[in-house]
Amino acid sequence: MNDMIAIYAVVALLAVPLGAYIANAVGERRGRLDKLFGVIETPIYRLSGLRPDHAMSWQAYAMAIVKLHGALIVFAWLLFMGQGLLPLNPDAIPGMAWDTALHTAVSFATNTNQQHYSGQSQLSHLSQTLAIVTLQFVTPATGAAVLIAIARTLLKKRADGAPGVGNYYHDMTRLVVRVLLPLAAVVALMLTWQGVPASYQAAHQIEPLDPQVEGVQSVPLGPVASMVAIKQLGTNGGGWFGPNSSVPLENPTPLANVIETASIMLIPVALLVAVALIANRRRLMVGIGAVMLAFSLVSTSVVVMSERMPNAALTGLYQTDAGLQGNLEGKELRFGTDLSALWGSWTTQTSNGSVNAMHDSFNPLGGMMLLMDMFVNVTFGGIGVGLIGFLLYLMLAAFIGSLMVGRAPELFGKPLETREMRWISLAILAQPLVILGLTALTVVLPGLSQTSNAGFHGLSQVLYEFTSAFANNGSGFEGLGDDTPWWNLACVVALLIGRFVPMLVPLAVAGWLVTKRSAPSGRGTLAMDSAAFMGLTAGVIVIVNLLGFLPALVLGPIGEAVTSGTGF
């Protein structure tokens, strides 16, 4: 327990100065950082023909995102299929099947990093570094860029009708060059110090120490440390190795585990501070942060409690008096149940998706809370998109709250009208429609699900996979045979809708609202930075997600818990 408290404290202490740095790095005032990083950024702008001072409309900003990501998807897709013919492939790994390559390209281009492959055996060093790691920098920077664009339009107090929401390429470049690259370099060096491989060598062939084991064992290597650093910092999650950070080569020591765990939450929390400074909305961000922290503490506490309970399937098979307590199935004994539960909770709260234990082996209550984290998806959430998602619920709460006090719906003094509410509702309802629709189709058609378990847990495996895809999380209930054309293509649909609809709709709403005249405040005006309004928003989040997903939870983890004979 002390370890978990310390990691929460480390994140809080580091997030405040990092948030202030991010606000300065992407702010509108020119300063020392422009001179320092201009050496890198200016040639990029000149080579690409970009005008960083040219403000875009929200439509142009959104179109720039779609065009860049479309081009990156095609590039990565072709690279994955053709990697067998390309250099930096010392282990002679062949190209991917077209459907697996497409799913992988879309997954990493949507900041999801859901893996239907095992990286060390199915991707070359070139594919891992040129495609995977590049996307792991671009996609979190895009989420943060959209958040900054919304902050400078919808949240910041400015004149009505101020033109443009910013320049996407300028915002994204500064976030990559000034924030993600320096942070990833520091974390990569720390992980290399702890023993994470950083090499372009081929796999090593070693003789096992056990004389009963014949032959040699192949130990795959590569520039693992640099990928692990950005996978954690960028709420990416895709590991170099198939089992992710439960493999000692990705997560070799207790200190490495602390570094990787803290990295999951660091930038999402820091962005609260950055937006508070950019938009001058300190009280609002404190209120939002308090709601997020409350959700986080509840989720983490429940998952930790669940994993301290024994696994019903293993009752009587191990000695509890030998110090082996709780549900150790699928967990690293080096970390135990608490640190595995903390990682599992944080990785689903932030859409990170990396793992240091197998979520499929969590007790039913623990697995249910991981699902709830992804349903809510705004408990800090992914970089940028977590706070953007919270703003979606805040918009819905503002609409409901305004009607409750008998006032025309408004948001920060701007009227919320039919167009805005139609798109806000669509962005919120897209999640249950896509997840439950694809889940129902998969389990009703024979041969599609490929589950390793029947009954309640089998349904949970299917539900988790589509939830992970839509929430841009990437973790999974392993044991699912997901490398099939159906799973690859169905998840591509969930990945694309789950990424771009909840991210671009708030950008559009911000673009629409900024051109409207602000209504004068009065006695009936909602104080959106008040504790009462934050409580209303939290209630809206809980109620919307329970209404959408409670029946599926009853048929999945709740049903599994009841029938296992151990309750929760």
ROMARZA-121478 format. One line per field, with one value per residue (C-alpha): residue number from 1; x, y negated, z negated. Coordinates in steps of 0.05 Angstrom, whole numbers. Last residue first. Layout:
resi	(NUM:...);
X	(X:...);
Y	(Y:...);
Z	(Z:...);
***
This chain:
resi	(568:567:566:565:564:563:562:561:560:559:558:557:556:555:554:553:552:551:550:549:548:547:546:545:544:543:542:541:540:539:538:537:536:535:534:533:532:531:530:529:528:527:526:525:524:523:522:521:520:519:518:517:516:515:514:513:512:511:510:509:508:507:506:505:504:503:502:501:500:499:498:497:496:495:494:493:492:491:490:489:488:487:486:485:484:483:482:481:480:479:478:477:476:475:474:473:472:471:470:469:468:467:466:465:464:463:462:461:460:459:458:457:456:455:454:453:452:451:450:449:448:447:446:445:444:443:442:441:440:439:438:437:436:435:434:433:432:431:430:429:428:427:426:425:424:423:422:421:420:419:418:417:416:415:414:413:412:411:410:409:408:407:406:405:404:403:402:401:400:399:398:397:396:395:394:393:392:391:390:389:388:387:386:385:384:383:382:381:380:379:378:377:376:375:374:373:372:371:370:369:368:367:366:365:364:363:362:361:360:359:358:357:356:355:354:353:352:351:350:349:348:347:346:345:344:343:342:341:340:339:338:337:336:335:334:333:332:331:330:329:328:327:326:325:324:323:322:321:320:319:318:317:316:315:314:313:312:311:310:309:308:307:306:305:304:303:302:301:300:299:298:297:296:295:294:293:292:291:290:289:288:287:286:285:284:283:282:281:280:279:278:277:276:275:274:273:272:271:270:269:268:267:266:265:264:263:262:261:260:259:258:257:256:255:254:253:252:251:250:249:248:247:246:245:244:243:242:241:240:239:238:237:236:235:234:233:232:231:230:229:228:227:226:225:224:223:222:221:220:219:218:217:216:215:214:213:212:211:210:209:208:207:206:205:204:203:202:201:200:199:198:197:196:195:194:193:192:191:190:189:188:187:186:185:184:183:182:181:180:179:178:177:176:175:174:173:172:171:170:169:168:167:166:165:164:163:162:161:160:159:158:157:156:155:154:153:152:151:150:149:148:147:146:145:144:143:142:141:140:139:138:137:136:135:134:133:132:131:130:129:128:127:126:125:124:123:122:121:120:119:118:117:116:115:114:113:112:111:110:109:108:107:106:105:104:103:102:101:100:99:98:97:96:95:94:93:92:91:90:89:88:87:86:85:84:83:82:81:80:79:78:77:76:75:74:73:72:71:70:69:68:67:66:65:64:63:62:61:60:59:58:57:56:55:54:53:52:51:50:49:48:47:46:45:44:43:42:41:40:39:38:37:36:35:34:33:32:31:30:29:28:27:26:25:24:23:22:21:20:19:18:17:16:15:14:13:12:11:10:9:8:7:6:5:4:3:2:1);
X	(-338:-386:-340:-385:-361:-433:-441:-373:-382:-451:-422:-364:-406:-482:-490:-435:-472:-537:-499:-468:-508:-549:-487:-446:-496:-509:-435:-416:-479:-465:-394:-420:-472:-418:-374:-433:-443:-369:-368:-324:-384:-422:-487:-521:-588:-568:-540:-485:-492:-496:-434:-443:-430:-367:-331:-389:-383:-308:-313:-369:-325:-267:-314:-336:-264:-239:-301:-312:-238:-213:-272:-297:-229:-214:-284:-283:-211:-234:-284:-230:-178:-229:-263:-199:-170:-115:-163:-161:-179:-136:-114:-168:-140:-103:-104:-136:-164:-232:-264:-211:-209:-285:-284:-235:-267:-336:-308:-269:-327:-373:-325:-322:-397:-404:-348:-274:-219:-260:-254:-314:-329:-342:-417:-452:-488:-425:-393:-456:-474:-403:-403:-468:-450:-385:-409:-475:-448:-392:-428:-477:-429:-406:-477:-504:-451:-467:-541:-529:-486:-534:-595:-568:-520:-516:-448:-438:-387:-435:-509:-577:-634:-650:-703:-655:-661:-657:-589:-565:-584:-548:-488:-484:-483:-427:-389:-396:-363:-311:-292:-279:-232:-197:-183:-169:-109:-63:-108:-156:-150:-209:-244:-252:-318:-328:-252:-250:-314:-280:-221:-271:-305:-239:-224:-293:-287:-218:-160:-133:-155:-119:-51:1:51:5:5:-64:-51:-123:-112:-159:-146:-71:-81:-124:-80:-17:-47:-72:-3:29:-19:-19:55:110:167:116:93:19:-23:-53:-28:-97:-85:-30:32:70:83:22:-23:2:-21:-73:-127:-170:-141:-205:-233:-175:-160:-176:-121:-137:-206:-183:-131:-183:-232:-180:-155:-225:-246:-181:-184:-256:-240:-178:-218:-270:-217:-180:-244:-254:-181:-187:-248:-216:-153:-188:-136:-141:-67:-52:-109:-97:-24:-43:-95:-44:4:-46:-50:27:46:-5:29:99:88:78:139:185:158:166:237:252:225:271:269:208:216:267:233:169:106:117:87:69:80:146:160:99:40:15:6:-10:47:92:86:94:144:192:179:199:265:282:268:319:324:333:301:326:328:337:385:378:355:325:342:409:373:420:391:441:436:421:416:365:394:427:396:407:376:355:322:374:358:406:370:305:334:361:293:258:303:298:222:215:259:222:151:153:191:198:133:89:120:108:36:18:51:21:-48:-48:-93:-168:-185:-212:-237:-312:-327:-266:-228:-235:-202:-244:-276:-221:-151:-170:-202:-138:-97:-140:-133:-58:-56:-92:-47:16:-9:-15:51:99:73:62:137:152:109:128:203:224:183:178:253:270:226:157:126:169:187:123:72:10:-62:-37:-80:-35:-92:-63:-106:-48:-22:-87:-97:-29:-36:-106:-82:-21:-63:-111:-56:-17:49:116:169:218:290:318:366:310:340:333:269:243:211:182:135:68:87:115:53:7:53:52:-23:-38:11:-24:-92:-65:-38:-102:-149:-110:-105:-180:-195:-153:-183:-253:-236:-211:-136:-89:-27:33:63:66:84:126:147:221:213:171:217:278:247:230:299:339:276:280:325:302:229:241:270:205:150:81:26:37:57:122:100:38:78:129:75:45:113:123:56:59:123:96:29:60:109:53:11:73:86:14:21:86:57:0);
Y	(213:269:328:384:377:367:299:273:298:266:200:206:218:221:171:127:127:106:50:21:-37:-57:-49:-92:-149:-147:-149:-206:-246:-239:-264:-324:-340:-335:-382:-430:-428:-437:-501:-514:-511:-565:-559:-625:-633:-695:-728:-724:-762:-717:-712:-724:-664:-654:-615:-567:-537:-525:-497:-451:-428:-413:-377:-333:-320:-279:-237:-222:-211:-158:-113:-115:-94:-41:-10:-2:26:74:105:112:147:189:213:225:266:250:245:315:291:321:252:206:145:80:31:-30:-71:-69:-39:16:33:36:82:129:125:144:205:229:213:256:314:301:309:373:408:393:391:344:346:300:308:383:381:313:290:275:230:192:178:152:109:76:70:34:-9:-32:-38:-84:-124:-149:-202:-229:-228:-265:-320:-323:-334:-380:-427:-431:-440:-498:-508:-584:-612:-640:-587:-534:-551:-518:-568:-576:-542:-518:-445:-464:-496:-435:-386:-426:-441:-367:-348:-399:-373:-303:-325:-365:-300:-269:-327:-317:-245:-261:-305:-248:-188:-188:-226:-185:-204:-135:-121:-56:-42:-49:-8:49:48:46:109:146:131:154:218:236:217:273:241:178:212:175:119:88:33:7:-68:-91:-130:-96:-29:-33:-62:-5:50:16:9:81:107:64:93:166:181:143:194:251:228:240:286:324:292:278:263:284:326:318:392:397:389:455:468:511:508:457:444:434:389:340:314:242:190:180:155:106:77:71:36:-12:-30:-44:-86:-125:-139:-162:-210:-234:-248:-287:-327:-341:-369:-415:-437:-449:-493:-532:-545:-568:-617:-583:-569:-562:-515:-478:-464:-442:-393:-372:-351:-297:-266:-274:-235:-179:-123:-149:-134:-60:-57:-89:-47:17:-3:-13:56:86:116:86:95:151:179:192:170:104:129:203:198:163:93:69:28:-16:-85:-131:-174:-168:-93:-74:-131:-100:-28:-44:-77:-20:35:17:91:160:228:285:350:412:468:543:591:573:624:591:528:470:459:449:381:356:280:247:200:135:66:52:17:73:55:64:12:-38:-27:-44:-109:-127:-113:-156:-216:-209:-200:-265:-304:-275:-283:-355:-404:-366:-326:-380:-434:-395:-379:-451:-478:-424:-436:-512:-549:-550:-603:-674:-707:-712:-734:-764:-718:-683:-616:-553:-546:-576:-570:-508:-474:-483:-459:-396:-384:-390:-342:-288:-301:-297:-230:-205:-233:-203:-131:-135:-145:-89:-39:-58:-73:-39:25:34:25:72:125:143:212:249:195:158:212:199:178:117:58:-2:-51:-119:-119:-112:-53:-14:-34:-8:56:70:60:105:160:156:156:214:189:191:242:237:249:242:187:144:75:75:87:147:181:114:111:123:81:25:22:15:-36:-82:-74:-90:-149:-179:-173:-202:-263:-273:-265:-312:-365:-358:-371:-435:-458:-448:-482:-542:-547:-602:-614:-629:-560:-570:-501:-487:-418:-432:-502:-481:-424:-469:-518:-465:-437:-501:-534:-489:-535:-601:-585:-557:-624:-661:-676:-683:-639:-581:-512:-506:-552:-512:-448:-474:-492:-423:-392:-433:-409:-337:-318:-325:-293:-235:-222:-225:-173:-129:-138:-119:-56:-36:-48:0);
Z	(117:98:86:112:184:207:176:199:270:275:251:299:362:368:312:343:409:375:337:401:428:367:323:370:374:299:278:325:310:235:243:282:228:174:215:219:144:130:170:231:278:242:278:292:258:218:280:331:396:457:500:574:617:660:606:600:669:666:596:618:677:631:584:644:666:607:590:665:684:637:621:692:721:669:669:745:743:688:736:789:745:707:770:810:753:703:643:614:544:490:469:439:474:469:527:496:553:516:579:585:510:508:569:536:467:492:528:468:421:464:456:381:375:413:450:446:498:542:618:625:699:705:698:706:643:602:653:673:601:586:649:630:556:571:629:599:529:552:605:553:526:593:621:561:569:643:633:574:615:674:630:589:532:522:503:432:413:438:446:443:436:362:320:265:286:360:348:309:364:419:374:355:429:441:380:408:473:432:397:465:483:416:434:506:490:471:457:398:332:309:373:405:370:408:405:329:324:362:315:257:284:290:217:195:236:208:254:299:365:343:350:309:324:376:428:447:440:446:381:332:364:353:284:259:288:261:192:193:213:158:107:130:128:164:168:167:236:244:288:228:164:136:63:16:28:-37:-49:-94:-33:-6:65:100:46:83:152:192:138:144:75:55:55:128:113:59:107:162:115:88:158:184:124:123:198:197:140:176:239:200:164:229:260:200:201:276:266:210:251:315:342:410:418:344:327:392:372:301:327:380:324:301:371:378:315:311:349:333:259:275:321:270:213:253:272:199:182:236:306:340:415:413:350:390:353:388:454:459:535:532:559:522:548:491:522:464:493:431:426:500:506:456:476:548:530:481:532:585:603:572:580:535:573:530:548:552:498:431:377:365:338:349:418:476:509:578:580:625:676:655:661:588:528:481:414:358:306:337:403:367:340:409:441:388:402:478:474:435:484:545:517:494:538:604:603:571:614:678:660:645:708:752:722:730:682:669:720:718:655:664:593:558:511:445:456:450:519:562:531:492:552:592:533:528:603:597:537:577:637:594:568:640:669:618:615:690:700:651:690:761:763:698:695:770:780:722:755:731:722:672:620:631:619:661:651:614:593:597:584:602:665:714:673:681:753:773:731:758:830:820:788:847:900:870:841:877:860:801:823:753:773:803:807:883:924:963:903:880:940:906:845:888:932:872:839:900:911:838:838:899:866:802:838:878:819:774:828:840:767:765:832:804:738:777:783:760:802:757:767:842:870:933:907:914:885:826:808:816:766:714:698:690:664:603:562:591:585:515:494:506:556:527:555:508:530:491:434:421:427:376:326:334:323:260:232:259:223:152:168:204:147:96:132:136:62:44:86:53:-16:0);
***
